[in-house]
Amino acid sequence: MDFAQLSRARYSLRKFSDRPLEQEKLDLILEAGRSAPTAKNYQPQRIFVANTPEALAKADKCTECHFHAPVILIIGYDEKISAKHTIGNFDFGMMDATIAITQMMLQATNLGVGNICIGLFDPTKVHGEFPETKETTLISMLFLGYPAEGAKPAYLHDERIPLEDMVKYL
C-alpha cells in the first residue's frame, strides 16, 4: 500500500481480539521507533514493552482506557540526554518520542496490526508499577494487537477540516 493509503487506513482501534501479536511483528514495530529521526541524533526515546499477563495487569491500573490489547508500549524520553533549544528552553525529547510513536503506529498498520495511542494515563502510577521507567518522562501508551470481530474506526475518523483551513501559505 502506498503512503497515502497507509495514512488513511490507520485508525484508533478500541476493540482488540485475544490473538497474540507475533514477536517478529513486534520487533519490526520497535525497530520503526528506534529508527525515528531525533534532534541531534541523541535518540532519547525510551520504549517499555508490557506483553505478559502480569505487566498488562499493572499497566491497566495506570489508565482509564481498557482496550485489552495483547501488547502495550509505554513511551517516553530521557530528559538527561534529549536535545534542548537554547531559546525558550525547549526540550526536543517530547517531539522525538512522538515521531517514534508515529512511525510505530504506521509500521503496525502496514503489518495489519491495530493500534491506539493514548495520553490518558497517570505517569506517577506507571513509575510506581514499573520502577524501570522512573528516569523517563512518560508521554504515551501505545496499545497493539489485532482488531476484534466488528472493530471499526470511530464515526468521526474520516471527518477532516478542509486543507485550506489548516494550511496557510505565507
Buried (B, 14 or more C-beta within 10 A) or exposed (E): EEEEEEEEEBBBBBBBBEEEBEEEBBEBBBEBBEEBEBBEEBBBBBBBBBBEEEBBEBBBEBBEBEBBBBBBBBBBBBBEEBBBEEEEEEBBBBBBBBBBBBBBBBBBBBBEBBBBBBEEBBBEBBBBBBEEBEEBBBBBBBBBBBBBEEBEEEEEEEEEEEEEEEEEEE
